[in-house]
Amino acid sequence: MTDISEAESQPRRRGRRSMLLGLALAAALGGAGFYAAYSGMAFALWENRSDAAGAARDRTEFIPIEELLVSIEDEGGTRHLRFAASLEVAREHRAEVADLMPRILDVLNGYLRALDAKDFSEPGTLVRLRAQMLRRIQIVTGDDHVRDLLVTEFVLN
């Protein structure tokens, strides 16, 4: 009988030790977080990030892609997709990307025409299509030339 009571008391001690260790660790991390906020270290990191973001915004330009009208075959007939977007480009690559606009339009037209009407009914379609189109544009222009594709109009009639 004493063996059973000794076996039951050991896990309780481990549980207490773990709980005390967890409380001590939480108190130490809480104190470190308080010190970082109180001394301004945490806000200094935030300001450095916002300065970098502001500098990147100053070096960014947007090139509009002319509106595309694509016919999509459906079981019930033909539907039309009206698509317009802009490219986020680093200022130093603006002229190069603008010169490649006919190729970009060709790649987008070819990709959108290859899609079926059922592709547009799935949830998250726009996110997936946007990623696919951006990757194709980056292949045409080079990976570091186009930062993002901003879809401004996506209407399926």
C-alpha positions as CSV (number, residue, x, y, z in Angstrom):
1,M,0.0,0.0,0.0
2,T,2.8,2.4,0.6
3,D,4.1,1.8,-2.9
4,I,0.9,3.1,-4.4
5,S,0.8,6.2,-2.3
6,E,4.5,7.0,-3.1
7,A,3.9,6.5,-6.9
8,E,0.9,8.9,-6.7
9,S,2.9,11.6,-4.9
10,Q,5.8,11.8,-7.4
11,P,3.8,13.0,-10.4
12,R,2.3,15.8,-8.2
13,R,5.8,17.1,-7.3
14,R,6.7,17.1,-11.0
15,G,3.5,19.0,-11.8
16,R,4.3,21.6,-9.1
17,R,7.8,22.0,-10.3
18,S,6.6,22.4,-13.9
19,M,4.0,24.9,-12.8
20,L,6.5,26.9,-10.7
21,L,9.0,26.9,-13.6
22,G,6.3,28.0,-16.0
23,L,5.3,30.9,-13.7
24,A,8.9,31.9,-13.2
25,L,9.5,31.9,-16.9
26,A,6.3,33.9,-17.6
27,A,7.3,36.5,-15.0
28,A,10.8,36.8,-16.5
29,L,9.4,37.2,-20.1
30,G,6.8,39.6,-18.9
31,G,9.5,41.7,-17.1
32,A,11.7,41.6,-20.3
33,G,8.7,42.8,-22.4
34,F,7.9,45.5,-19.9
35,Y,11.5,46.7,-20.0
36,A,11.6,46.7,-23.8
37,A,8.5,48.8,-24.0
38,Y,9.4,51.1,-21.2
39,S,12.9,51.8,-22.4
40,G,11.7,52.3,-26.0
41,M,13.6,49.4,-27.6
42,A,10.5,47.9,-29.0
43,F,9.3,51.2,-30.5
44,A,12.8,51.9,-32.0
45,L,12.5,48.6,-34.0
46,W,9.1,49.6,-35.2
47,E,10.3,53.1,-36.3
48,N,13.1,51.5,-38.3
49,R,10.7,49.3,-40.1
50,S,8.4,52.2,-41.0
51,D,11.3,54.3,-42.2
52,A,12.4,51.4,-44.5
53,A,8.8,51.0,-45.8
54,G,8.6,54.8,-46.5
55,A,11.9,54.6,-48.4
56,A,10.6,51.7,-50.5
57,R,7.3,53.6,-51.2
58,D,9.4,56.5,-52.5
59,R,11.1,54.2,-55.0
60,T,7.9,52.5,-56.2
61,E,5.8,53.3,-59.2
62,F,2.7,51.8,-60.6
63,I,2.3,51.0,-64.3
64,P,-1.3,50.4,-65.4
65,I,-2.1,47.5,-67.6
66,E,-4.7,48.3,-70.2
67,E,-8.0,46.6,-69.7
68,L,-8.4,43.1,-71.1
69,L,-11.7,41.6,-72.3
70,V,-11.5,37.8,-72.5
71,S,-14.2,35.4,-73.8
72,I,-14.7,32.3,-71.6
73,E,-16.7,29.4,-72.9
74,D,-19.3,28.1,-70.5
75,E,-21.8,25.2,-70.7
76,G,-24.5,27.8,-71.0
77,G,-22.8,29.9,-73.6
78,T,-20.0,32.5,-73.7
79,R,-19.2,34.7,-70.7
80,H,-16.8,37.7,-70.7
81,L,-14.1,38.6,-68.2
82,R,-13.1,42.2,-67.9
83,F,-9.7,42.5,-66.2
84,A,-7.6,45.5,-65.4
85,A,-4.6,45.8,-63.1
86,S,-1.4,47.7,-62.3
87,L,2.1,46.6,-61.8
88,E,4.1,47.7,-58.8
89,V,7.6,48.4,-60.2
90,A,10.8,49.8,-58.8
91,R,11.4,53.2,-60.2
92,E,14.7,52.3,-61.9
93,H,13.0,49.4,-63.8
94,R,10.0,51.4,-65.0
95,A,11.2,52.0,-68.6
96,E,12.2,48.3,-69.0
97,V,8.9,47.0,-67.8
98,A,6.9,49.5,-69.9
99,D,8.9,48.4,-73.0
100,L,7.8,44.8,-72.3
101,M,4.1,45.6,-71.9
102,P,3.1,43.9,-75.2
103,R,4.7,40.7,-74.0
104,I,3.0,41.1,-70.6
105,L,-0.4,41.6,-72.2
106,D,0.2,38.5,-74.4
107,V,1.1,36.3,-71.4
108,L,-2.0,37.5,-69.4
109,N,-4.3,37.1,-72.4
110,G,-3.0,33.6,-73.0
111,Y,-3.4,32.6,-69.4
112,L,-6.9,34.0,-68.9
113,R,-8.1,32.4,-72.2
114,A,-6.9,29.0,-71.1
115,L,-9.1,29.0,-68.0
116,D,-12.5,27.3,-67.7
117,A,-15.6,28.9,-66.3
118,K,-15.6,26.5,-63.4
119,D,-12.2,27.9,-62.4
120,F,-13.9,31.2,-61.4
121,S,-16.5,29.6,-59.1
122,E,-14.0,28.2,-56.6
123,P,-13.3,30.2,-53.4
124,G,-10.0,32.0,-53.4
125,T,-10.0,32.2,-57.2
126,L,-8.7,35.7,-57.4
127,V,-5.8,35.1,-55.0
128,R,-4.7,32.0,-57.0
129,L,-5.1,33.7,-60.4
130,R,-3.2,36.8,-59.2
131,A,-0.3,34.7,-58.0
132,Q,-0.2,32.8,-61.2
133,M,-0.3,35.9,-63.3
134,L,2.3,37.7,-61.2
135,R,4.7,34.7,-61.6
136,R,4.2,34.7,-65.4
137,I,4.9,38.5,-65.6
138,Q,8.0,38.0,-63.5
139,I,9.2,35.4,-65.9
140,V,8.8,37.8,-68.8
141,T,10.3,40.8,-67.0
142,G,12.8,39.3,-64.6
143,D,12.3,38.4,-61.0
144,D,13.4,41.7,-59.5
145,H,11.6,44.1,-61.9
146,V,8.0,43.6,-60.9
147,R,7.2,43.5,-57.2
148,D,3.4,43.0,-57.2
149,L,0.3,42.7,-59.4
150,L,-2.6,44.9,-58.2
151,V,-5.9,43.8,-59.6
152,T,-8.1,46.9,-60.0
153,E,-11.0,45.3,-62.0
154,F,-12.1,41.7,-62.2
155,V,-15.7,41.3,-63.5
156,L,-17.2,38.2,-65.0
157,N,-20.4,38.7,-67.0
